[in-house]
Amino acid sequence: MSTPPSRRKPPRVGDGPLIRRSLIGFVLVVGALLVLSPLLVIFVQAFSAGTAAFKAVILHPDTLHAIGLTVATALIAVPVNTAFGIAAAWAITKFDFPGRRLLLVVIEIPFSISPIVAGVAYLFVYGLQGLFGPALQAADVKILFALPGIVLASMFVTAPFVARELIPLMQAQGRDLEEAATSLGASGWRTFFSVTLPNIRWALLYGVVLCNARVMGEFGAVSVVSGNIRGQTNTLPLHVELLYHDYQTAGAFAAASTLTLLAIVTIIAKVLLERQGAGRSGRPALAAPAPAQGSKP
Amino acid sequence: MKRLILIGAAIAALLTAPASAEPATKILNASYDVARELFTQVNAAYVAQHPGVTIDQSHAGTSKQARAIVEGLEADVVTFNQVTDIAFLAKNGFVSEDWQNDFPNKSSPFHSLPSFLVRAGNPKNVKDWDDLVRDDVKVIFPNPKTSGNARYTYLAATAFAQEKFGGDADKVKAFIGKLFDNVPVFDTGGRAATTTFVEREIGDVLITFESETTGIRKEFGEDKFQSVTPSVSLLAEFPVAIVDKVADARDSRELAKAYLEFLYTPEGQTILAENGNRVNDKAVAEAFKDKFPAVRLVTVEDVFGGWDKIQAEHFASGGLLDQLYGER
């Protein structure tokens, strides 16, 4: 007799009720301890001095300006980095050229460098004692300790986010579809918008969300180049630190809760967009990056 | 081509336009990291007296501020808590060499001192520096290698020990060594040390600037902690200066000078005293004398011969501090 046509699935690693439950339990407990409880604390502390105090902190001109500055930074840095990320991923995965691997390494550098190093490096490039500082001052152009410096530092730190999401996916998808489109007479832009973009949009969205969250939350690099001028160059993370150092714990947490809210809104927006798209084109790529070469959307 | 040049000229004109002949009505004050509340009040009072004027504030550790100014942060005035950081600006040509003669009291409109904060009721009966080396007392202050605040603590304790042992270097060293042994954890900064003492409830005494103890008690409960002023401590200056390079470029010297002078007026001194700082104005000091118990203050110059000497003997790599800290 051949092997019985059992309905049992082939045994997999970790597929027992005990292991399954303890694994799920473990993840839930660690998740609650590491992620959920600090989040809760932020909101509890933010309101610890009462709703009126919370409102006073949030509506304070300095806080409002910090929120505005943080959002403005994201509005500049995220689109630029998105364009850069798409271009870089496209160049690396669709073309062969000398220095391709080097480019890949260069893109990843900001991942491995501490943001404070990035900030200090900007000081040495644009600072008065630095490379371009004196020339910039002579031309009365302000980069450091002003919005351009903050945007540049944020962009440096978040440069890899979009590209890193796209490259593995685009590598897996190969070039067949683009080549087919081109051979059928589609222009480069047409190929990009009708073929490539639909294939990568979930990974792209995920990259943009990560990039945005990081731009808004960036502390180290921005702290070096911002100049910490209240109501001018203090971003929300810097404002949180300022309030905390000033023995305004409730105020610091109120500002922190705003920052957290911004992050949560970003993630909810991502989930909503995903849901809208998932109905039409199957599961989102980021949940399970398409493994097969040239798989259709 | 002609058009390009014209456009270029127009852009250049736009960029350079703000450099007008009018004296500035706006200055930036670069200050230390825990001075937000203080200068919010000072600036509001100054602007109320001088409508139309704007005072911007920047706060960070003063070494970082000094570095930023040298790299191009356009601060017209600095109000620091470390003399050495203004000396750094002077060395780089941003502040005049004799800046300490520009304003009264060596350009220090207010001062403070390393002082003690103990838990309510002072259960360990800590009164003076002697008590800190007792076996049953745990002391909290940050790492003197990384914190300016803790350097003052280290120097104040050293000054006390030098007096007590009549300058016997070995006994002074033993005293400071014992003090370090009584510190269960060295945090990197003053705020972290406060958290250790207040929220983690480690230690019996927190040593920090007297001006800080006011803020700590306000934030964490007046009834939970009490201040203890030692018999002798080290004068901690809070120096101010005009950043010449910036003030000249922006034509803001007049406003910068008037703003810093305001700190010496009775109104300015009152705000400073209300925020826990000791001031020199006789009438204001008299009005706040309940808040500031008598203490004998020694200066860095008298005891140690100035900051340069301190840097070389105590804080330089391999200096006295390294020897003591390394022995732990």
HADDOCK unambig.tbl for C-alpha pairs under 7 A between the chains (distance, minus, plus):
assign (segid A and resid 123 and name CA) (segid B and resid 71 and name CA) 6.89 0.50 0.50
assign (segid A and resid 127 and name CA) (segid B and resid 71 and name CA) 4.46 0.50 0.50
assign (segid A and resid 127 and name CA) (segid B and resid 72 and name CA) 6.04 0.50 0.50
assign (segid A and resid 128 and name CA) (segid B and resid 70 and name CA) 6.73 0.50 0.50
assign (segid A and resid 128 and name CA) (segid B and resid 71 and name CA) 4.42 0.50 0.50
assign (segid A and resid 128 and name CA) (segid B and resid 72 and name CA) 5.25 0.50 0.50
assign (segid A and resid 129 and name CA) (segid B and resid 71 and name CA) 5.76 0.50 0.50
assign (segid A and resid 140 and name CA) (segid B and resid 15 and name CA) 6.51 0.50 0.50
assign (segid A and resid 140 and name CA) (segid B and resid 16 and name CA) 6.35 0.50 0.50
assign (segid A and resid 145 and name CA) (segid B and resid 73 and name CA) 5.93 0.50 0.50
assign (segid A and resid 227 and name CA) (segid B and resid 58 and name CA) 6.72 0.50 0.50
assign (segid A and resid 227 and name CA) (segid B and resid 68 and name CA) 6.74 0.50 0.50
assign (segid A and resid 227 and name CA) (segid B and resid 73 and name CA) 6.33 0.50 0.50
assign (segid A and resid 228 and name CA) (segid B and resid 58 and name CA) 5.00 0.50 0.50
assign (segid A and resid 228 and name CA) (segid B and resid 59 and name CA) 5.86 0.50 0.50
assign (segid A and resid 228 and name CA) (segid B and resid 60 and name CA) 6.86 0.50 0.50
assign (segid A and resid 229 and name CA) (segid B and resid 56 and name CA) 6.89 0.50 0.50
assign (segid A and resid 229 and name CA) (segid B and resid 57 and name CA) 5.48 0.50 0.50
assign (segid A and resid 229 and name CA) (segid B and resid 58 and name CA) 3.98 0.50 0.50
assign (segid A and resid 229 and name CA) (segid B and resid 59 and name CA) 6.91 0.50 0.50
assign (segid A and resid 230 and name CA) (segid B and resid 56 and name CA) 6.83 0.50 0.50
assign (segid A and resid 230 and name CA) (segid B and resid 57 and name CA) 5.49 0.50 0.50
assign (segid A and resid 230 and name CA) (segid B and resid 58 and name CA) 5.69 0.50 0.50
assign (segid A and resid 245 and name CA) (segid B and resid 33 and name CA) 6.92 0.50 0.50
assign (segid A and resid 245 and name CA) (segid B and resid 34 and name CA) 5.76 0.50 0.50
assign (segid A and resid 245 and name CA) (segid B and resid 191 and name CA) 6.25 0.50 0.50
assign (segid A and resid 246 and name CA) (segid B and resid 34 and name CA) 5.00 0.50 0.50
assign (segid A and resid 246 and name CA) (segid B and resid 36 and name CA) 6.45 0.50 0.50
assign (segid A and resid 247 and name CA) (segid B and resid 215 and name CA) 6.59 0.50 0.50
assign (segid A and resid 247 and name CA) (segid B and resid 216 and name CA) 6.73 0.50 0.50
assign (segid A and resid 247 and name CA) (segid B and resid 219 and name CA) 6.01 0.50 0.50
